[in-house]
């Protein structure tokens, strides 16, 4: 039984939040050192604050990443262009996890805090209200 707990821990390397609809694409990429906002192919980069990165990671502590692809979507307005289609992607040291598609303004409950923390990282930038 020695060494049973010696498996390397899975660490989060980056997160990406994507929104899209006909004619509009928005992408928010965040890692420990950089934040990149892309809106319709126009990119803007920022340095990620260590405190903000820690807040984002804290919101993911209780999220089972292997299950984000099967969460229930609370609404389906994006089916008829009533909302942008959104998806959260989490890249770890071992694997990339993709959430179910959901309406941009109504994520699955388990993803609300991480997404809000990601959006909060844009406070003080020109992209504060873009996501």
GROMACS elastic network, one bead per residue, 0.5 to 0.9 nm:
[ bonds ]
;  ai    aj funct       b0    kb
    1     4     6  0.58507   500
    2     5     6  0.79925   500
    2     6     6  0.86101   500
    3     6     6  0.50124   500
    3     7     6  0.78142   500
    4     7     6  0.70497   500
    5     8     6  0.84995   500
    6     9     6  0.85852   500
    8    11     6  0.89426   500
    9    93     6  0.84421   500
   10    92     6  0.62229   500
   10    93     6  0.56202   500
   10    94     6  0.61563   500
   10    95     6  0.85159   500
   11    91     6  0.86109   500
   11    92     6  0.52832   500
   11    93     6  0.53881   500
   11    94     6  0.78449   500
   12    15     6  0.79046   500
   12    31     6  0.86112   500
   12    57     6  0.76673   500
   12    90     6  0.70776   500
   12    91     6  0.59914   500
   12    93     6  0.64165   500
   12    94     6  0.89111   500
   13    30     6  0.87997   500
   13    31     6  0.60756   500
   13    32     6  0.71894   500
   13    90     6  0.78018   500
   13    91     6  0.55979   500
   13    92     6  0.50366   500
   13    93     6  0.64543   500
   14    29     6  0.71823   500
   14    30     6  0.55739   500
   14    32     6  0.72005   500
   14    89     6  0.83006   500
   14    90     6  0.60299   500
   14    91     6  0.52260   500
   14    92     6  0.69767   500
   15    28     6  0.81064   500
   15    29     6  0.58236   500
   15    30     6  0.53210   500
   15    31     6  0.65429   500
   15    88     6  0.71821   500
   15    89     6  0.55947   500
   15    91     6  0.61743   500
   15    92     6  0.88743   500
   15   118     6  0.84982   500
   16    27     6  0.68885   500
   16    28     6  0.54251   500
   16    30     6  0.62911   500
   16    31     6  0.88225   500
   16    87     6  0.81238   500
   16    88     6  0.57500   500
   16    89     6  0.50249   500
   16    90     6  0.65355   500
   16    91     6  0.84130   500
   16   118     6  0.88701   500
   17    26     6  0.81138   500
   17    27     6  0.57080   500
   17    28     6  0.50423   500
   17    29     6  0.65467   500
   17    30     6  0.87336   500
   17    86     6  0.71055   500
   17    87     6  0.58514   500
   17    89     6  0.64404   500
   17    90     6  0.89383   500
   17   115     6  0.76798   500
   17   118     6  0.82559   500
   17   131     6  0.88674   500
   18    25     6  0.74552   500
   18    26     6  0.56790   500
   18    28     6  0.63969   500
   18    29     6  0.85693   500
   18    85     6  0.79666   500
   18    86     6  0.53957   500
   18    87     6  0.53597   500
   18    88     6  0.65643   500
   18    89     6  0.82571   500
   18   104     6  0.86614   500
   19    24     6  0.79751   500
   19    25     6  0.58027   500
   19    27     6  0.63702   500
   19    28     6  0.87954   500
   19    84     6  0.58025   500
   19    85     6  0.54936   500
   19    87     6  0.68233   500
   19   103     6  0.86953   500
   19   104     6  0.64219   500
   19   131     6  0.81955   500
   20    23     6  0.79114   500
   20    24     6  0.55747   500
   20    26     6  0.62353   500
   20    27     6  0.85596   500
   20    83     6  0.89268   500
   20    84     6  0.52225   500
   20    85     6  0.52852   500
   20    86     6  0.65854   500
   20   104     6  0.86127   500
   21    24     6  0.53780   500
   21    25     6  0.66198   500
   21    78     6  0.80290   500
   21    81     6  0.70975   500
   21    83     6  0.77358   500
   21    84     6  0.50215   500
   21    85     6  0.63032   500
   22    25     6  0.81380   500
   22    81     6  0.81351   500
   22    84     6  0.85455   500
   23    40     6  0.81400   500
   24    39     6  0.75124   500
   24    40     6  0.60282   500
   24    84     6  0.85682   500
   25    38     6  0.78900   500
   25    39     6  0.57751   500
   25    40     6  0.51068   500
   25    41     6  0.78319   500
   25    84     6  0.89148   500
   26    37     6  0.74885   500
   26    38     6  0.56910   500
   26    40     6  0.64087   500
   26    41     6  0.83984   500
   26   130     6  0.82202   500
   26   131     6  0.78657   500
   27    36     6  0.79301   500
   27    37     6  0.58228   500
   27    38     6  0.50349   500
   27    39     6  0.64449   500
   27    40     6  0.86956   500
   27   131     6  0.88058   500
   28    35     6  0.72592   500
   28    36     6  0.59086   500
   28    38     6  0.65385   500
   28    39     6  0.87598   500
   28   118     6  0.81339   500
   28   119     6  0.85244   500
   28   131     6  0.82033   500
   29    34     6  0.80212   500
   29    35     6  0.55971   500
   29    36     6  0.50855   500
   29    37     6  0.64844   500
   29    38     6  0.84103   500
   29   118     6  0.88965   500
   30    33     6  0.78738   500
   30    34     6  0.59376   500
   30    36     6  0.65227   500
   30    37     6  0.87893   500
   30    48     6  0.72548   500
   30    53     6  0.81735   500
   30   118     6  0.75840   500
   30   121     6  0.88319   500
   31    34     6  0.53283   500
   31    35     6  0.63784   500
   31    36     6  0.89422   500
   31    48     6  0.70982   500
   31    53     6  0.74166   500
   32    35     6  0.83335   500
   32    47     6  0.86851   500
   32    48     6  0.61535   500
   32    49     6  0.77666   500
   32    50     6  0.67940   500
   32    52     6  0.88933   500
   32    53     6  0.57962   500
   32    54     6  0.85063   500
   33    46     6  0.86877   500
   33    47     6  0.58300   500
   33    49     6  0.73473   500
   33    50     6  0.76733   500
   33    53     6  0.84212   500
   34    45     6  0.70607   500
   34    46     6  0.58168   500
   34    49     6  0.83501   500
   35    44     6  0.83580   500
   35    45     6  0.57244   500
   35    46     6  0.50203   500
   35    47     6  0.59126   500
   35    48     6  0.55454   500
   35   121     6  0.84131   500
   35   122     6  0.86153   500
   36    43     6  0.67908   500
   36    44     6  0.57240   500
   36    46     6  0.63084   500
   36    47     6  0.86565   500
   37    42     6  0.80559   500
   37    43     6  0.56478   500
   37    44     6  0.52229   500
   37    45     6  0.63672   500
   37    46     6  0.83684   500
   37   127     6  0.77170   500
   38    41     6  0.57395   500
   38    42     6  0.53073   500
   38    44     6  0.64393   500
   38    45     6  0.87322   500
   39    42     6  0.52323   500
   39    43     6  0.66583   500
   39    44     6  0.87294   500
   39   130     6  0.87322   500
   40    43     6  0.84218   500
   44   127     6  0.89755   500
   46   122     6  0.89470   500
   46   125     6  0.86114   500
   48    51     6  0.85304   500
   48    52     6  0.70092   500
   48    53     6  0.67599   500
   48   121     6  0.75864   500
   49    52     6  0.52551   500
   49    53     6  0.63256   500
   49    54     6  0.87527   500
   49   121     6  0.80156   500
   50    53     6  0.51218   500
   50    54     6  0.62410   500
   50    55     6  0.86922   500
   51    54     6  0.51653   500
   51    55     6  0.63053   500
   51    56     6  0.87863   500
   52    56     6  0.62591   500
   52    57     6  0.86730   500
   52   117     6  0.77023   500
   52   118     6  0.83176   500
   52   120     6  0.81802   500
   52   121     6  0.61407   500
   53    56     6  0.51256   500
   53    57     6  0.62434   500
   53    58     6  0.86017   500
   53   117     6  0.87910   500
   53   118     6  0.86007   500
   53   121     6  0.82151   500
   54    57     6  0.50961   500
   54    58     6  0.60572   500
   54    59     6  0.87376   500
   55    58     6  0.50595   500
   55    59     6  0.64245   500
   55    60     6  0.89692   500
   55   114     6  0.86166   500
   55   117     6  0.67853   500
   55   118     6  0.89360   500
   56    59     6  0.53252   500
   56    60     6  0.67896   500
   56   113     6  0.83026   500
   56   114     6  0.58118   500
   56   115     6  0.83218   500
   56   116     6  0.87094   500
   56   117     6  0.53739   500
   56   118     6  0.64322   500
   56   121     6  0.87265   500
   57    60     6  0.52278   500
   57    61     6  0.66554   500
   57   114     6  0.78189   500
   58    61     6  0.53647   500
   58    62     6  0.83896   500
   58   114     6  0.83846   500
   59    62     6  0.72339   500
   59    63     6  0.78979   500
   59   111     6  0.87202   500
   59   113     6  0.58554   500
   59   114     6  0.51697   500
   59   115     6  0.88944   500
   59   117     6  0.75235   500
   60    63     6  0.50888   500
   60    64     6  0.81382   500
   60    65     6  0.84185   500
   60   110     6  0.88667   500
   60   111     6  0.82757   500
   60   113     6  0.80368   500
   60   114     6  0.61610   500
   61    64     6  0.80890   500
   62   110     6  0.85672   500
   63    66     6  0.87411   500
   63    67     6  0.81894   500
   63    68     6  0.79238   500
   63   110     6  0.66984   500
   63   111     6  0.78597   500
   64    67     6  0.56341   500
   64    68     6  0.69604   500
   65    68     6  0.54442   500
   65    69     6  0.82117   500
   65    90     6  0.77941   500
   65    97     6  0.63869   500
   65    98     6  0.84320   500
   65    99     6  0.85310   500
   66    69     6  0.71747   500
   66    70     6  0.86942   500
   66    97     6  0.67147   500
   66    98     6  0.87622   500
   67    70     6  0.55677   500
   67    71     6  0.66522   500
   67    97     6  0.86938   500
   67    99     6  0.80621   500
   68    71     6  0.54206   500
   68    88     6  0.86510   500
   68    97     6  0.73583   500
   68    98     6  0.67021   500
   68   100     6  0.65399   500
   68   108     6  0.89379   500
   68   110     6  0.84082   500
   68   111     6  0.82134   500
   69    72     6  0.89441   500
   69    97     6  0.74893   500
   69    98     6  0.58122   500
   69   101     6  0.82786   500
   70    73     6  0.88970   500
   70    99     6  0.72937   500
   70   100     6  0.61220   500
   71    99     6  0.75292   500
   71   100     6  0.64789   500
   71   108     6  0.65757   500
   71   109     6  0.88305   500
   71   110     6  0.82334   500
   72    75     6  0.88989   500
   72   100     6  0.78845   500
   72   102     6  0.87718   500
   72   108     6  0.62678   500
   72   109     6  0.87509   500
   73    76     6  0.72579   500
   73   100     6  0.74268   500
   73   101     6  0.75283   500
   73   102     6  0.55998   500
   73   103     6  0.77556   500
   73   106     6  0.80457   500
   73   107     6  0.67374   500
   73   108     6  0.53644   500
   73   109     6  0.86709   500
   74   102     6  0.77049   500
   74   103     6  0.81250   500
   74   106     6  0.66258   500
   74   107     6  0.68966   500
   74   108     6  0.59983   500
   74   109     6  0.80799   500
   75    78     6  0.82826   500
   75   102     6  0.72963   500
   75   103     6  0.65236   500
   75   106     6  0.68681   500
   75   107     6  0.84034   500
   75   108     6  0.89327   500
   76    79     6  0.56345   500
   76    80     6  0.80145   500
   76    82     6  0.82813   500
   76    83     6  0.81657   500
   76   102     6  0.71223   500
   76   103     6  0.63708   500
   77    80     6  0.58406   500
   77    81     6  0.63889   500
   77    83     6  0.52859   500
   77    84     6  0.81044   500
   77    85     6  0.87209   500
   77   102     6  0.87875   500
   77   103     6  0.63800   500
   78    82     6  0.52142   500
   78    84     6  0.55011   500
   78    85     6  0.55254   500
   78    86     6  0.87896   500
   78   102     6  0.75479   500
   78   103     6  0.56712   500
   78   104     6  0.82484   500
   79    82     6  0.72895   500
   79    83     6  0.80249   500
   79    85     6  0.83003   500
   79   103     6  0.88459   500
   80    83     6  0.78742   500
   81    84     6  0.67570   500
   81    85     6  0.85762   500
   82   103     6  0.85066   500
   83    86     6  0.88606   500
   83   102     6  0.89950   500
   83   103     6  0.55830   500
   83   104     6  0.62766   500
   83   105     6  0.73020   500
   84   102     6  0.82890   500
   84   103     6  0.58423   500
   84   104     6  0.53334   500
   84   105     6  0.80538   500
   85   101     6  0.62478   500
   85   102     6  0.57436   500
   85   103     6  0.52122   500
   85   104     6  0.58241   500
   86    99     6  0.89671   500
   86   100     6  0.84961   500
   86   101     6  0.55229   500
   86   102     6  0.51567   500
   86   103     6  0.57176   500
   86   105     6  0.85265   500
   86   107     6  0.80428   500
   87    98     6  0.70404   500
   87    99     6  0.57043   500
   87   100     6  0.64410   500
   87   101     6  0.50287   500
   87   102     6  0.64292   500
   87   103     6  0.86172   500
   87   104     6  0.80384   500
   87   107     6  0.87498   500
   88    97     6  0.82901   500
   88    98     6  0.59354   500
   88    99     6  0.52901   500
   88   100     6  0.79263   500
   88   101     6  0.81102   500
   88   111     6  0.82739   500
   88   115     6  0.80303   500
   89    96     6  0.69995   500
   89    97     6  0.56147   500
   89    99     6  0.63062   500
   90    95     6  0.84135   500
   90    96     6  0.57566   500
   90    97     6  0.51128   500
   90    98     6  0.64799   500
   90    99     6  0.84476   500
   91    94     6  0.79075   500
   91    95     6  0.60959   500
   91    97     6  0.62767   500
   91    98     6  0.86959   500
   92    95     6  0.53112   500
   92    96     6  0.60551   500
   92    97     6  0.80459   500
   93    96     6  0.84591   500
   98   101     6  0.87458   500
   99   102     6  0.84106   500
   99   111     6  0.88914   500
  100   108     6  0.87818   500
  101   104     6  0.88915   500
  101   107     6  0.87322   500
  102   105     6  0.84465   500
  102   106     6  0.69848   500
  102   107     6  0.57820   500
  102   108     6  0.73371   500
  103   106     6  0.52365   500
  103   107     6  0.62371   500
  104   107     6  0.64751   500
  104   131     6  0.82935   500
  105   131     6  0.88262   500
  106   109     6  0.83373   500
  106   112     6  0.81198   500
  107   110     6  0.80741   500
  107   111     6  0.61854   500
  107   112     6  0.59151   500
  107   115     6  0.82524   500
  108   111     6  0.54960   500
  108   112     6  0.65283   500
  109   112     6  0.52711   500
  109   113     6  0.80320   500
  110   113     6  0.71341   500
  110   114     6  0.81746   500
  111   114     6  0.55321   500
  111   115     6  0.60682   500
  111   116     6  0.85091   500
  112   115     6  0.52781   500
  112   116     6  0.60221   500
  112   117     6  0.85650   500
  113   116     6  0.50785   500
  113   117     6  0.60740   500
  113   118     6  0.85707   500
  114   117     6  0.50715   500
  114   118     6  0.61975   500
  114   119     6  0.86840   500
  115   118     6  0.50047   500
  115   119     6  0.62117   500
  115   120     6  0.85513   500
  116   119     6  0.50294   500
  116   120     6  0.60456   500
  116   121     6  0.87161   500
  117   121     6  0.64363   500
  118   121     6  0.53122   500
  118   122     6  0.74293   500
  119   122     6  0.56123   500
  119   123     6  0.75384   500
  119   128     6  0.72815   500
  119   129     6  0.83120   500
  119   130     6  0.86259   500
  119   131     6  0.63133   500
  120   123     6  0.53771   500
  120   128     6  0.76007   500
  121   124     6  0.83272   500
  121   125     6  0.87261   500
  121   128     6  0.82619   500
  122   125     6  0.54746   500
  122   126     6  0.78692   500
  122   127     6  0.61297   500
  122   129     6  0.81672   500
  122   130     6  0.89068   500
  122   131     6  0.89210   500
  123   126     6  0.82231   500
  123   127     6  0.77458   500
  123   128     6  0.50283   500
  123   129     6  0.83860   500
  124   127     6  0.82309   500
  124   128     6  0.66629   500
  125   128     6  0.55934   500
  126   129     6  0.80037   500
  126   130     6  0.85854   500
  127   130     6  0.52128   500
  127   131     6  0.77604   500
  128   131     6  0.73078   500
